[in-house]
């Protein structure tokens, strides 16, 4: 796999035809804004099959990765996106920011982010009919759709997408890049910005757990499951073959985290962050996730539940007569067995956290990370005669993540910007921090 290059896009002109504005009394009211004082009756809603404004759409500026927040009122409901300039604006009634934008900027075509319908303003028309065929790519960019057949084949057949510039990419194996949108965010993200790469590595790993991925790709959003909603949206973008560019972003879910007011220790620590995410997913969807990530183990003759195992890597030693530290190798299975625990109920997905904290305080040695090597076989983690696991994802201390591309039978490394192939025999030399194993 070659180095992943982030691209710019160009868009050509689109044709224009006749105008036709028939009325439709049965259509849903797209113009009832929850926070507007002026609302239209359903009998006033009209539909149109006109493509008169289609040539004003600027696909190369469309970016649907941002949080759904009105750029004028900061409202989060009934958001419409201008398909000319990509502004996020609330409503469509005469008192709404979107309506004012249409008049002030002479931009007329919008997409509703809840209904995925295309709106013409200020005429207040809903597009329908054959014209929607020309807009289907935009709808799929906002809301990628997956059939049962699509989902079931993801691990067997590579699914390729094509960008606006005709660049091919493998769906599921694209970068998560947030830097290109820094000028579109505000100070609320400052607290999280230096941990985005760490979070992205975890999002990427989770989106490549087949069970979670499949559940999220087919998930129906609910007001009572905000984290699941956000992970579903992001996972759909990662696995979408309908992208205009060959990358996506996690800004929307990071914005959700801001609203959660999480303690700093959870934001900063990948083990605690993972634990919070899984516990929240289980709380929101017990029937889907509960029995997949939790297990029971015996410790000092006491049975306790666990959601991950923490392994403390033995400390490095100092070469005699110098201030240099030696680098030694330790076997993962042996370190687990040395904890004198017995897994009595094995989780489908076993998560292992490797603590590489350097506890040695020696004059002349300034090193926070324990650089000892952890040896493991990605194809087999055998904890007893019956308990066998296979590695799915490996996250390092420098925020790289390795995931297994099942459809191509290759390991891939994502370093926060680029993707490249990596030999599985080299995984053990990385400073691994969090690993996800699947029960065989």
C-alpha positions in Angstrom: 0.0 0.0 0.0 1.5 3.3 -1.0 1.7 6.4 1.2 -1.8 8.0 1.6 -1.8 11.4 0.0 -4.4 13.9 1.0 -5.9 15.6 -2.0 -7.7 18.7 -3.1 -10.8 18.5 -5.2 -12.2 20.2 -8.3 -15.8 20.3 -9.5 -17.1 21.0 -13.0 -20.3 22.7 -14.0 -23.7 21.0 -14.0 -26.6 21.5 -16.4 -29.7 23.6 -15.8 -33.3 22.8 -17.0 -36.8 24.1 -16.6 -38.5 25.2 -13.3 -41.6 23.4 -12.0 -43.2 24.1 -8.6 -46.1 21.8 -7.9 -47.6 21.8 -4.4 -47.8 18.8 -2.1 -50.1 18.9 1.0 -48.9 15.5 2.3 -45.2 16.4 2.5 -43.6 16.8 6.0 -43.1 20.4 7.1 -39.4 21.1 6.6 -39.9 24.7 7.7 -41.1 24.2 11.3 -38.0 25.5 13.2 -38.1 24.5 16.8 -36.7 27.9 17.9 -38.3 30.1 15.3 -41.4 32.3 16.0 -42.8 32.0 12.5 -43.9 28.7 11.2 -45.6 27.5 8.0 -48.6 25.3 7.9 -48.3 21.9 6.1 -50.6 23.1 3.4 -48.0 25.7 2.4 -45.2 23.3 1.8 -44.3 22.9 -1.9 -42.1 20.5 -3.8 -40.1 21.0 -6.9 -38.3 18.9 -9.5 -36.3 21.8 -10.8 -32.5 21.7 -11.1 -32.3 25.5 -11.6 -29.8 25.9 -8.7 -27.9 22.7 -9.1 -25.1 24.4 -10.9 -24.4 26.7 -7.9 -23.5 23.7 -5.7 -19.8 23.7 -4.9 -18.9 20.1 -4.0 -15.2 20.9 -3.5 -16.0 22.9 -0.3 -18.6 20.5 1.2 -17.4 19.3 4.6 -20.0 17.3 6.6 -17.5 16.3 9.4 -18.2 19.4 11.6 -20.5 19.4 14.6 -24.1 20.2 13.8 -24.1 23.7 15.2 -25.6 26.8 13.6 -22.8 29.3 12.8 -25.1 32.2 13.7 -27.3 31.1 16.6 -25.2 28.2 17.9 -28.4 26.1 18.0 -28.0 22.4 17.5 -31.5 21.5 16.2 -32.9 21.6 12.6 -29.5 22.4 11.0 -29.3 23.0 7.3 -26.0 23.1 5.3 -25.6 25.5 2.5 -24.4 23.6 -0.5 -22.8 26.7 -2.0 -20.5 27.7 0.8 -20.9 24.9 3.4 -22.3 27.1 6.2 -24.2 25.3 8.9 -27.4 27.2 9.6 -30.6 26.6 11.6 -34.1 26.4 10.2 -35.8 27.3 6.9 -38.7 29.5 8.0 -38.7 33.2 7.3 -37.1 34.1 10.7 -34.3 31.5 10.4 -30.6 32.1 9.9 -30.7 29.8 6.8 -33.5 31.9 5.2 -31.5 35.1 5.9 -28.4 33.6 4.4 -30.3 32.7 1.2 -31.4 36.3 0.8 -28.2 38.0 1.9 -25.7 35.7 0.0 -27.9 34.7 -2.9 -27.3 31.0 -2.0 -30.4 28.9 -2.5 -29.9 25.2 -2.0 -29.5 23.5 1.4 -29.6 20.0 2.8 -31.5 19.2 6.0 -29.2 17.2 8.3 -32.0 15.3 10.0 -34.3 14.4 7.1 -31.6 14.5 4.3 -34.0 16.5 2.1 -32.9 19.2 -0.2 -34.4 22.7 0.4 -34.6 25.7 -1.9 -34.7 29.1 0.0 -36.1 31.6 0.2 -38.8 30.0 -2.0 -39.2 27.3 0.7 -39.3 24.4 -1.7 -38.5 20.7 -1.1 -36.7 19.1 -4.1 -38.1 15.8 -5.3 -38.4 13.6 -8.3 -35.7 12.8 -10.9 -33.6 15.8 -9.8 -32.7 13.9 -6.6 -30.6 11.5 -8.7 -28.1 14.3 -9.3 -27.9 14.9 -5.6 -27.6 11.4 -4.3 -23.9 11.6 -4.0 -24.3 14.6 -1.6 -26.9 12.7 0.5 -24.5 9.7 0.7 -21.7 12.0 1.8 -23.8 13.2 4.7 -25.4 9.9 5.5 -23.5 6.8 4.1 -25.9 3.9 3.7 -25.0 0.2 4.0 -27.1 -2.8 3.2 -26.9 -6.1 5.1 -25.0 -7.5 2.1 -22.6 -4.6 2.1 -21.8 -5.1 5.8 -21.4 -8.8 5.6 -18.8 -8.6 2.8 -16.5 -5.9 4.3 -14.1 -8.5 5.7 -14.0 -10.6 2.6 -13.9 -8.2 -0.4 -12.1 -4.8 -0.5 -14.6 -2.0 -1.0 -13.1 0.9 -3.0 -14.4 4.4 -3.2 -13.6 7.2 -5.7 -13.1 10.8 -4.8 -14.2 13.9 -6.8 -10.7 13.8 -8.4 -11.1 10.1 -9.4 -8.6 9.0 -6.7 -9.3 5.5 -5.5 -9.2 4.6 -1.8 -10.0 1.5 0.3 -13.1 2.1 2.4 -12.2 1.5 6.1 -8.6 2.4 5.6 -8.5 6.2 5.3 -6.8 8.8 7.6 -8.6 10.6 10.4 -7.3 14.2 10.1 -8.4 17.1 12.2 -5.7 19.7 11.6 -7.2 20.9 8.3 -10.3 22.2 10.2 -8.5 24.1 13.1 -9.7 27.4 11.7 -13.3 26.3 11.9 -13.3 25.5 15.6 -13.1 27.6 18.8 -11.4 27.6 22.1 -13.8 25.0 23.5 -11.5 22.4 21.9 -8.3 23.6 23.4 -8.6 21.3 26.3 -8.9 18.3 24.0 -6.7 19.3 21.1 -3.4 17.6 22.3 -5.3 14.4 23.0 -7.1 14.2 19.6 -4.4 11.9 18.1 -4.7 9.5 21.0 -8.5 9.5 20.7 -8.3 9.0 17.0 -6.1 6.0 17.4 -8.8 4.4 19.7 -11.7 5.4 17.4 -9.8 3.8 14.5 -9.1 0.6 16.4 -12.7 0.3 17.6 -14.1 0.9 14.1 -12.1 -2.2 12.9 -13.6 -4.6 15.5 -15.9 -6.3 13.1 -18.7 -6.8 15.6 -18.7 -3.2 16.7 -18.3 -1.9 13.2 -21.2 -4.0 11.9 -23.5 -2.8 14.7 -22.6 0.8 14.2 -23.0 0.7 10.4 -26.6 -0.5 10.8 -27.4 1.5 13.9 -30.6 3.6 14.1 -29.9 6.8 16.1 -31.7 7.5 19.3 -31.9 10.5 21.6 -31.0 8.3 24.5 -27.7 7.0 23.0 -25.6 10.1 22.2 -22.1 8.3 22.3 -23.4 5.4 20.1 -24.8 8.0 17.7 -21.5 9.7 17.4 -19.5 6.6 17.0 -22.0 5.3 14.4 -21.6 8.5 12.4 -17.8 8.4 12.5 -17.6 4.6 11.7 -19.9 5.2 8.7 -17.6 7.9 7.5 -14.5 5.7 7.9 -16.1 2.8 6.0 -17.9 5.0 3.4 -17.1 4.4 -0.3 -19.0 7.7 -1.0 -16.4 10.3 0.2 -15.5 13.3 -1.8 -12.0 13.3 -0.3 -9.8 10.4 0.8 -10.0 11.2 4.5 -12.4 12.1 7.2 -12.4 13.8 10.7 -13.4 13.1 14.3 -14.4 16.7 15.1 -18.0 15.9 15.7 -17.4 13.3 18.3 -14.7 15.4 19.9 -17.3 18.2 20.2 -19.6 15.7 21.9 -16.9 15.0 24.4 -16.7 18.7 25.3 -20.3 18.6 26.3 -19.7 15.5 28.5 -17.3 17.5 30.8 -15.1 14.5 31.4 -12.4 14.7 34.0 -8.9 15.4 32.7 -7.6 12.0 33.8 -10.1 10.3 31.5 -9.4 12.5 28.5 -5.6 12.1 28.9 -5.3 8.4 29.7 -6.1 6.0 26.9 -7.0 3.1 29.2 -9.5 5.2 31.2 -10.8 6.7 28.0 -11.4 3.3 26.5 -13.0 2.1 29.7 -15.3 5.1 29.8 -16.3 4.6 26.1 -17.1 0.8 26.5 -19.0 1.4 29.8 -21.0 4.1 28.1 -21.7 2.0 25.1 -22.9 -0.9 27.3 -25.1 1.5 29.3 -26.7 2.9 26.2 -27.1 -0.5 24.4 -26.9 -3.4 26.9 -28.3 -5.9 24.5 -25.7 -5.2 21.8 -22.5 -4.7 23.8 -22.8 -6.1 27.4 -21.4 -9.6 27.0 -18.7 -8.8 24.4 -16.2 -6.7 26.4 -16.6 -7.8 30.0 -15.2 -10.9 31.6 -14.6 -12.5 35.1 -11.3 -13.5 36.6 -10.1 -15.1 39.8 -7.7 -13.0 41.9 -6.7 -14.2 45.3 -9.6 -16.6 45.3 -12.0 -13.8 44.6 -14.0 -13.5 41.4 -14.1 -10.0 39.9 -15.4 -8.5 36.7 -12.9 -6.8 34.4 -13.1 -4.8 31.2 -9.3 -4.8 30.5 -6.1 -6.3 31.8 -3.3 -4.0 32.9 0.3 -5.4 32.5 3.2 -3.6 34.1 6.3 -4.0 32.0 9.4 -4.8 34.1 11.7 -1.9 34.5 14.9 -1.4 32.4 18.2 -2.0 34.1 21.3 0.3 34.0 24.5 -0.9 32.3 27.2 -1.2 34.9 29.4 1.9 35.1 27.3 4.0 32.7 24.1 6.0 32.6 22.6 4.0 29.7 19.6 1.7 30.1 19.5 -1.8 28.7 16.6 -2.9 26.5 15.3 -6.4 27.3 12.5 -8.6 25.9 9.5 -10.0 27.8 6.9 -12.4 26.7 3.3 -11.2 27.0 1.8 -14.6 27.9 4.4 -15.1 30.7 3.7 -11.6 32.1 -0.1 -12.4 32.2 0.5 -15.7 33.9 2.8 -14.0 36.5 -0.1 -12.0 37.7 -1.6 -15.2 39.1 -5.0 -14.6 37.7 -7.4 -17.1 36.1 -10.0 -15.9 33.6 -13.2 -17.8 34.4 -15.4 -16.0 32.0 -13.6 -14.9 28.8 -14.7 -11.8 27.0 -15.2 -11.9 23.2 -12.7 -9.0 23.0 -9.8 -9.0 25.4 -8.2 -5.6 25.9 -4.7 -5.4 27.3 -3.1 -2.2 28.6 0.7 -2.2 28.8 2.0 0.2 31.5 5.4 1.5 30.2 5.9 4.1 33.0 9.6 4.4 33.8 9.8 4.4 37.6 13.6 4.6 37.8 14.9 8.0 39.0 18.6 7.9 38.1 20.8 11.0 37.8 21.8 11.5 34.2 18.8 9.5 32.8 15.8 11.5 31.7 13.4 9.0 30.2 9.7 8.8 30.9 8.9 5.7 28.8 10.0 2.1 29.6 11.6 1.0 26.3 11.7 -2.7 27.0 10.3 -4.9 24.2 7.0 -6.9 24.6 7.1 -10.1 22.6 3.8 -11.5 21.3 2.5 -13.5 18.4 -0.3 -11.5 16.6 -1.9 -14.8 15.4 -2.1 -16.5 18.8 -2.4 -15.4 22.4 -2.9 -18.7 24.2 -3.7 -18.2 27.9 -4.6 -21.9 28.5 -5.5 -24.9 26.4 -8.9 -23.5 25.4 -8.5 -19.8 25.6 -7.0 -18.5 22.4 -7.0 -15.0 21.0 -5.9 -13.2 17.8 -4.8 -9.6 17.6 -7.1 -7.1 16.0 -5.6 -3.8 16.9 -2.4 -2.4 18.5 -2.1 1.2 19.7 1.4 2.6 20.5 2.5 5.3 22.9 3.2 7.6 20.0 -0.4 7.4 18.9 0.1 5.0 16.0 -2.5 2.3 15.5 -2.1 -1.0 13.7 -5.2 -2.7 12.4 -5.6 -5.9 10.4 -7.1 -5.5 6.9 -9.0 -8.8 6.7 -10.1 -8.3 3.1 -6.5 -8.0 1.9 -4.9 -10.1 4.7 -2.4 -7.3 5.6 -1.6 -5.2 8.6 -1.8 -1.5 8.2 -0.3 1.3 10.3 -2.0 4.7 10.7 0.3 7.4 12.1 -2.4 10.2 12.4 -1.7 11.4 8.8 -0.7 8.5 6.5 -1.5 4.8 6.1 1.1 2.2 5.1 1.5 -1.5 5.3 3.5 -3.0 8.1 4.8 -6.6 8.5 3.2 -8.4 11.4 6.6 -9.6 12.5 7.5 -6.0 13.3 4.5 -5.2 15.5 6.3 -6.4 18.7 9.1 -3.8 18.4 6.6 -0.9 18.6 6.0 0.7 22.0 2.6 -0.9 22.3 0.2 0.6 24.8 -3.2 -0.9 24.2 -4.1 -4.1 22.4 -7.4 -5.5 21.3 -7.6 -9.3 20.9 -10.5 -11.4 19.5 -11.4 -14.8 21.0 -11.0 -17.6 18.5 
